[in-house]
Amino acid sequence: MIKRSKKYREQFKSVEASKKHLYKNAIQLLLSMPHSKFDETLDVAIRLGVDPKQSDQQVRGAVVLPNGTGKKVRVLVFAKGEKEREAQSAGADYVGAGDFIEKIQKGWLDFDKVIATPDMMGTVSQLGKILGPKGLMPNPKLGTVTFEVARAVQNEKKGKIEFAVDKAGIIHTAIGKVSFGADKLSENFRTLLAAVVKKKPSASKGIYLRSVAVSTTQSPAVRIDAQSLADLSEEGAEEAA
């Protein structure tokens, strides 16, 4: 039997007081709970009405959160010539070509995101078995294979997050830190939700947003009334664009 701390039990009681909440109330409830000494992360779990086993019901995308994630992101860019200089000017932490290929093959992974220009993908493909399992392989659908390297670097630095439905039909992602406060976290939540709704597969029938819950690093999950989210896709569409 798992022993829970006194703080956790107090948090659980406050969650159980009301089974489902409006999203703003859910976030405010989480922020009112006792927290650890470190700045906890706010996580979102969205269960979708899709069958992930079907290729036409995969949900995957990326969105720049208006208030960032609170995490410093180290960006590696594979580019050459003018695009290499463009990436450097945009604030990329590492920019290069073959030298980084060899370095990664030897075990170097001190970066969080990888961007590549399309002409570099033939070379970068050598790293598929290393970067792929870690979710670091550049992907045109996620905006990380592009000639617009400056914009891509800036988006990563601002707080772009990637999301994908797992085998259970759930998207798990983080949208910021407790220190952001309710207004900024709510804005990030709306932006994420709008992006997920925009990715609804045409093959998905019935209710798309089945359930949504939020939690902090060490708190119980707070369930959100999914029916109350019906209008949020429009409200957050501008942030998600």
For each residue, the residues with C-beta under 8 A, 3 or more apart:
1:
2:
3:
4: 8 9 12
5: 8 9
6: 9 10
7: 10 11 34
8: 4 5 11 12 218 219 220
9: 4 5 6 12 13
10: 6 7 13 14 33 34
11: 7 8 14 15 33 34 219 220
12: 4 8 9 15 16 220
13: 9 10 16 17
14: 10 11 17 29 32 33
15: 11 12 18 29 220 221 222
16: 12 13 19
17: 13 14
18: 15 21
19: 16 223
20: 223 224 225
21: 18 25 26 29 222 223 224 225
22: 25 26 224 225 228
23: 26 27 186 189 212 214 224 228 229 232
24: 27 28 182 186
25: 21 22 28 29
26: 21 22 23 29 30 214 222 223 224
27: 23 24 30 31 42 182 185 186 189 214
28: 24 25 31 32 182
29: 14 15 21 25 26 32 33 222
30: 26 27 33 42 178 214 215 216 219 222
31: 27 28 178 181 182 185
32: 14 28 29
33: 10 11 14 29 30 216 219
34: 7 10 11
35: 40 178 216 218 219
36: 40 217 218
37:
38: 217
39: 70 177 178 179
40: 35 36 177 178 216 217 218 219
41: 70 174 176 177 178 216 217
42: 27 30 174 175 176 177 178 180 185 214 215 216
43: 172 173 174 175 214 215 216 217
44: 171 172 173 174 175 189 192 212 213 214
45: 170 171 172 212 213 214 215 221
46: 170 171 193 196 209 211 212
47: 168 169 170 210 211 212
48: 59 165 169 170 171 196 204 208 209 210
49: 169 204 205 206 207 208 209 210
50: 54 57 58 59 165 169 201 204 208
51: 54 57 169
52: 57 58 165 166 167 168 169
53: 57 167
54: 50 51 57 58 203
55: 58
56: 201 202 203
57: 50 51 52 53 54 201 203 204
58: 50 52 54 55 164 165 201
59: 48 50 163 164 165 171 196 199 200 201
60: 141 142 162 163 164 165 199
61: 141 142 162 163 164 195 196 198 199
62: 142 143 160 161 162 163 195
63: 160 161 163 191 192 194 195 240
64: 155 158 159 160 191
65: 68 69 158 159 160 161 175 176 188 191 192
66: 184 187 188 191 239
67: 159 176 180 184 185 187 188
68: 65 71 158 159 176
69: 65 73 159 161 174 175 176 177
70: 39 41 159 176 177 179 180
71: 68 112 159
72:
73: 69 112 113 156 157 159
74: 93 94 110 111 112 113
75: 91 92 93 94 111 112 113 114 115 153 156 157
76: 92 93 94 95 100 111 113 114 115
77: 84 87 92 94 95 96 114 115 116 149 152 153
78: 96 97 100 114 115 116 117 120 123 124 138
79: 83 84 86 87 95 97 115 116 117 120 149
80: 83 84 97 117 119 120
81: 84 85
82: 85 86
83: 79 80 86 87 117 147 149
84: 77 79 80 81 87 88 95 96 97
85: 81 82 88 89
86: 79 82 83 89 90 149 150
87: 77 79 83 84 90 92 95 115 149 150 153
88: 84 85 92 95
89: 85 86 150
90: 86 87 149 150 151 153 154
91: 75 153 154 157
92: 75 76 77 87 88 95 115 149 153
93: 74 75 76 111
94: 74 75 76 77 100 111
95: 76 77 79 84 87 88 92
96: 77 78 84 99 100
97: 78 79 80 84 100 101 120 123
98: 101 102 123
99: 96 102 103
100: 76 78 94 96 97 103 104 108
101: 97 98 104 105 123 124 126 127
102: 98 99 105 106
103: 99 100 106 108
104: 100 101 107 108 109 127 130 131
105: 101 102 126 127 130
106: 102 103
107: 104
108: 100 103 104
109: 104 130 134 136
110: 74
111: 74 75 76 93 94 114 136
112: 71 73 74 75
113: 73 74 75 76 136 144 156
114: 75 76 77 78 111 124 131 136 137 138 144
115: 75 76 77 78 79 87 92 138 144 145 146 149 152 153 156
116: 77 78 79 120 121 124 138 144 145
117: 78 79 80 83 120 121 145 146 147 149
118: 121 140 145 146 147
119: 80 122
120: 78 79 80 97 116 117 123 124
121: 116 117 118 124 125 138 145
122: 119 125
123: 78 97 98 101 120 126
124: 78 101 114 116 120 121 127 131 137 138
125: 121 122 128
126: 101 105 123
127: 101 104 105 124 130 131 137
128: 125 131 132 137
129: 132 133
130: 104 105 109 127 133 134
131: 104 114 124 127 128 134 136 137
132: 128 129 135 136 137
133: 129 130
134: 109 130 131
135: 132 162
136: 109 111 113 114 131 132
137: 114 124 127 128 131 132
138: 78 114 115 116 121 124 142 144 145
139: 142 144 145
140: 118 143 144 145 146
141: 60 61
142: 60 61 62 138 139 162
143: 62 140 146 152 155 160
144: 113 114 115 116 138 139 140 152
145: 115 116 117 118 121 138 139 140
146: 115 117 118 140 143 149 151 152
147: 83 117 118
148: 151 152
149: 77 79 83 86 87 90 92 115 117 146 152 153
150: 86 87 89 90 153 154
151: 90 146 148 154 155
152: 77 115 143 144 146 148 149 155 156
153: 75 77 87 90 91 92 115 149 150 156 157
154: 90 91 150 151 157 158
155: 64 143 151 152 158 160
156: 73 75 113 115 152 153 160
157: 73 75 91 153 154
158: 64 65 68 154 155
159: 64 65 67 68 69 70 71 73
160: 62 63 64 65 143 155 156
161: 62 63 65 69 173 174 175 192
162: 60 61 62 135 142 173
163: 59 60 61 62 63 171 173 192 195 196
164: 58 59 60 61 171
165: 48 50 52 58 59 60 169 170 171
166: 52 169 170 171 172
167: 52 53
168: 47 52
169: 47 48 49 50 51 52 165 166 210
170: 45 46 47 48 165 166
171: 44 45 46 48 59 163 164 165 166 196
172: 43 44 45 166
173: 43 44 161 162 163 192
174: 41 42 43 44 69 161
175: 42 43 44 65 69 161 185 188 189 192
176: 41 42 65 67 68 69 70 180 184 185 188
177: 39 40 41 42 69 70 180
178: 30 31 35 39 40 41 42 216
179: 39 70
180: 42 67 70 176 177 184 185 188
181: 31 184 185
182: 24 27 28 31 185 186
183: 186 187
184: 66 67 176 180 181 187 188
185: 27 31 42 67 175 176 180 181 182 188 189
186: 23 24 27 182 183 189 190
187: 66 67 183 184 190 191 239
188: 65 66 67 175 176 180 184 185 191 192
189: 23 27 44 175 185 186 192 193 214
190: 186 187 193 194 232 235 236 239
191: 63 64 65 66 187 188 194 195 236 239 240
192: 44 63 65 161 163 173 175 188 189 195 196 236 240
193: 46 189 190 196 197 209 212 229 232 233 236
194: 63 190 191 197 198 232 233 234 235 236 237 239 240
195: 61 62 63 163 191 192 198 199 236 240
196: 46 48 59 61 163 171 192 193 199 200 209
197: 193 194 200 208 209 232 233
198: 61 194 195 233 237 240
199: 59 60 61 195 196
200: 59 196 197 204 208
201: 50 56 57 58 59 204
202: 56
203: 54 56 57
204: 48 49 50 57 200 201 208
205: 49
206: 49
207: 49 210 226
208: 48 49 50 197 200 204
209: 46 48 49 193 196 197 212 226 229
210: 47 48 49 169 207 226
211: 46 47 223 224 226
212: 23 44 45 46 47 193 209 223 224 226 229
213: 44 45 221 222 223 224
214: 23 26 27 30 42 43 44 45 189 221 222 224
215: 30 42 43 45 219 220 221 222
216: 30 33 35 40 41 42 43 178 219
217: 36 38 40 41 43
218: 8 35 36 40
219: 8 11 30 33 35 40 215 216 222
220: 8 11 12 15 215
221: 15 45 213 214 215
222: 15 21 26 29 30 213 214 215 219
223: 19 20 21 26 211 212 213
224: 20 21 22 23 26 211 212 213 214 228 229
225: 20 21 22 228 229
226: 207 209 210 211 212 229
227: 230
228: 22 23 224 225
229: 23 193 209 212 224 225 226 232 233
230: 227 233
231: 234 235
232: 23 190 193 194 197 229 235 236
233: 193 194 197 198 229 230 236 237
234: 194 231 237
235: 190 194 231 232
236: 190 191 192 193 194 195 232 233 239 240
237: 194 198 233 234 240 241
238: 241
239: 66 187 190 191 194 236
240: 63 191 192 194 195 198 236 237
241: 237 238
